[in-house]
Amino acid sequence: MGYDCAFLDDLDLDGSVSTDASYREGRATDWGTPPDLETLPDAVVWPASTSDVAAVLAAANERGVPVTPYAAGSGLEGSAAPTHGGISLDMTRMDGIVEVRPDDLQVDVEPGVIGSDVDEAVGRHGLFFPPLPSSGDISTIGGMIATDASGMKTVKYGEVSDWVLRLEAVLADGRVITAGTKAAKSSSGYNLKDLVVGSEGTLAVVTEATLKLAGIPEQKRAGRAIFPTIDDATSAISDAITSGVDVATIELLDETTATMANAYAGLDLPDAPMVFLEFHADHGIEEEVEFCRTIFEAHDVSQFEMAATESEMDRLWQARKDVAYASREWDDDLEPLHPGDVTVPISKYPEIIRYARDLAAEYDLTIPCFGHAGDGNFHYVVLVDPDDPDHVAAGEEVYARIVDRALELGGTATGEHGIGLGKREFLVAEHGEATVEVMRAIKRALDPRDTLNPGKMFPETLEGKRIRGVDDA
Ligand SMILES: Cc1cc2nc3c(=O)[nH]c(=O)nc-3n(C[C@H](O)[C@H](O)[C@H](O)COP(=O)(O)OP(=O)(O)OC[C@H]3O[C@@H](n4cnc5c(N)ncnc54)[C@H](O)[C@@H]3O)c2cc1C
């Protein structure tokens, strides 16, 4: 149903408004929106200030018009897709770096700034923002906060929520709140800051953030290890983490993924399980590398290569960098289902990977397995023939069985991409109905008219699909 958004013209905005089809089409999807859920918004608004955001939200809320925040659209679960029409609130023009405070290791930013631009600005002060996702150069800080993103360095430094100190945000009815503080810690009142982080634009629109920063380490080493079998690789990773190897990045590619990455980039690496490593330290980095090598040798590592220079590191890491594109381009007849993002306790990592690979063999499906292994995060892409309904159904079944198994192992359906549209069916299975009902109560309290990013997160917004943990209870 189309909404009349003519009221936007009467608002005295610093930013701009458009109902042009090309702009509306550009915000109908993100990277992960299923084609059947692509919906054009009725208008796109580019706010230029917090007061613009407040004016748009207040006016839309009064009229019952949905508003869906949109940033760079790199999300993988359809969270930014305006499935109920209304307004797409494009935050990318609020992209300023407000103030860098090196003495406090802090930066204040507007939400639309691209992650790597923050790193560039604070890098002049010898600082960096550690939890940037792999997509840090194509995604915004607001999008990262809204999805509680994390990245390759999360194993050492933590996720985005660990690095957000304070937020300014606008509620569905236009009220502006500040959550958190610039102090390093606080016990004051409910922790609204962490409630907004990861809420996928369903509770509030972030208009400014104070981020913590870290000093760029004096020493960095990067390398790649190759293992004869996937079990050797995953047990080596689990062993390294539990033994306390101080690693900044530890990424896994199984041999299916390695084959795809080799083909995509024309590399002549063995089609074997690979582990990519990076170490950060101010002193003693060689001891840490050797500690890791010793553990990997106990798991039969066949090659352990450390880069001598930065360009050498780029060469060693090429296969890891190409994964997202390599799996999409692997076979013209196959398309990826939405990407798996389960995360399990580290001791269960070998088991969940084994389980996924056994299912791939059982169903005769191609499923590249890779991920931020050090924090138990496992990405998998089930490739299916979109013209064959049985193939798609088998793919969906395998996808869901892997999530179910991750939950049984004490894990989560999503380590970093969020629930969005793609994982609504697992929310109750993961948290239980009582907990999800508390989440609904919070949503009702902050957005009683359900105008802020409706149709996301909650399983009742799914139509005609089995809700795991409810329909099979
Ligand atoms: C190649 C590739 C690699 C990726 N790697 C990673 C990875 O390593 N780790 C990871 O975590 N993710 C990864 N992602 C997923 C994605 O990049 C992240 O989810 C990212 O944080 C989304 O940011 P965005 O600016 O694109 O936001 P969008 O996709 O535009 O929006 C994401 C969500 O944030 C909400 N939102 C946006 N701005 C605001 C705001 N100001 N206030 C409130 N809500 C807002 C939207 O409504 C939506 O719900 C990857 C994606 C790609 C394509």
The ligand as a Tripos MOL2 file, in Angstrom:
@<TRIPOS>MOLECULE
LIG
   53    58     1     0     0
SMALL
NO_CHARGES

@<TRIPOS>ATOM
      1 C1         31.1710   -8.2370    1.3630 C.3       1 LIG1
      2 C2         30.5190   -8.0420    2.7190 C.ar      1 LIG1
      3 C3         31.2240   -8.3840    3.8670 C.ar      1 LIG1
      4 C4         30.6380   -8.2100    5.1330 C.ar      1 LIG1
      5 N1         31.3640   -8.5160    6.2390 N.ar      1 LIG1
      6 C5         30.8420   -8.2980    7.4630 C.ar      1 LIG1
      7 C6         31.6050   -8.5730    8.6370 C.ar      1 LIG1
      8 O1         32.7720   -8.9590    8.6000 O.2       1 LIG1
      9 N2         31.0130   -8.3620    9.8300 N.ar      1 LIG1
     10 C7         29.7420   -7.8760    9.9420 C.ar      1 LIG1
     11 O2         29.2750   -7.6600   11.0670 O.2       1 LIG1
     12 N3         28.9940   -7.6030    8.8470 N.ar      1 LIG1
     13 C8         29.5070   -7.7980    7.6210 C.ar      1 LIG1
     14 N4         28.7590   -7.5080    6.5130 N.ar      1 LIG1
     15 C9         27.3810   -7.0140    6.6660 C.3       1 LIG1
     16 C10        27.2220   -5.4680    6.6940 C.3       1 LIG1
     17 O3         28.3010   -4.8240    6.0340 O.3       1 LIG1
     18 C11        27.0760   -4.9400    8.1270 C.3       1 LIG1
     19 O4         25.8630   -5.4300    8.6810 O.3       1 LIG1
     20 C12        27.0900   -3.4100    8.2300 C.3       1 LIG1
     21 O5         27.1710   -3.0600    9.5830 O.3       1 LIG1
     22 C13        25.8610   -2.7290    7.6290 C.3       1 LIG1
     23 O6         26.1240   -1.3340    7.5340 O.3       1 LIG1
     24 P1         25.4070   -0.4210    6.4410 P.3       1 LIG1
     25 O7         25.9260    0.9580    6.6320 O.co2     1 LIG1
     26 O8         25.5470   -1.0010    5.0960 O.co2     1 LIG1
     27 O9         23.9040   -0.4860    6.9610 O.3       1 LIG1
     28 P2         22.5810   -0.8970    6.1810 P.3       1 LIG1
     29 O10        22.7390   -2.2320    5.5700 O.co2     1 LIG1
     30 O11        22.1330    0.2100    5.3040 O.co2     1 LIG1
     31 O12        21.5720   -1.0020    7.4190 O.3       1 LIG1
     32 C14        21.7200   -2.0350    8.3610 C.3       1 LIG1
     33 C15        20.7080   -1.8400    9.5040 C.3       1 LIG1
     34 O13        21.0410   -0.6630   10.2180 O.3       1 LIG1
     35 C16        19.9220    0.2070   10.3060 C.3       1 LIG1
     36 N5         20.4890    1.5590   10.3440 N.ar      1 LIG1
     37 C17        21.3540    2.1280    9.4720 C.ar      1 LIG1
     38 N6         21.7170    3.3390    9.9180 N.ar      1 LIG1
     39 C18        21.0610    3.5550   11.0870 C.ar      1 LIG1
     40 C19        21.0210    4.6180   12.0380 C.ar      1 LIG1
     41 N7         21.7270    5.7270   11.8800 N.pl3     1 LIG1
     42 N8         20.2390    4.4670   13.1300 N.ar      1 LIG1
     43 C20        19.5150    3.3370   13.3290 C.ar      1 LIG1
     44 N9         19.5170    2.3080   12.4700 N.ar      1 LIG1
     45 C21        20.2920    2.4090   11.3670 C.ar      1 LIG1
     46 C22        19.0720   -0.1330    9.0890 C.3       1 LIG1
     47 O14        17.7130    0.1910    9.2930 O.3       1 LIG1
     48 C23        19.2680   -1.6350    9.0490 C.3       1 LIG1
     49 O15        18.4080   -2.2330    9.9860 O.3       1 LIG1
     50 C24        29.3060   -7.6950    5.2400 C.ar      1 LIG1
     51 C25        28.6000   -7.3360    4.0810 C.ar      1 LIG1
     52 C26        29.2040   -7.5100    2.8460 C.ar      1 LIG1
     53 C27        28.4090   -7.0920    1.6320 C.3       1 LIG1
@<TRIPOS>BOND
     1     1     2 1
     2     2     3 ar
     3     2    52 ar
     4     3     4 ar
     5     4     5 ar
     6     4    50 ar
     7     5     6 ar
     8     6     7 ar
     9     6    13 1
    10     7     8 2
    11     7     9 ar
    12     9    10 ar
    13    10    11 2
    14    10    12 ar
    15    12    13 ar
    16    13    14 ar
    17    14    15 1
    18    14    50 ar
    19    15    16 1
    20    16    17 1
    21    16    18 1
    22    18    19 1
    23    18    20 1
    24    20    21 1
    25    20    22 1
    26    22    23 1
    27    23    24 1
    28    24    25 2
    29    24    26 1
    30    24    27 1
    31    27    28 1
    32    28    29 2
    33    28    30 1
    34    28    31 1
    35    31    32 1
    36    32    33 1
    37    33    34 1
    38    33    48 1
    39    34    35 1
    40    35    36 1
    41    35    46 1
    42    36    37 ar
    43    36    45 ar
    44    37    38 ar
    45    38    39 ar
    46    39    40 ar
    47    39    45 ar
    48    40    41 1
    49    40    42 ar
    50    42    43 ar
    51    43    44 ar
    52    44    45 ar
    53    46    47 1
    54    46    48 1
    55    48    49 1
    56    50    51 ar
    57    51    52 ar
    58    52    53 1
@<TRIPOS>SUBSTRUCTURE
     1 LIG1         1 GROUP 0 **** ****
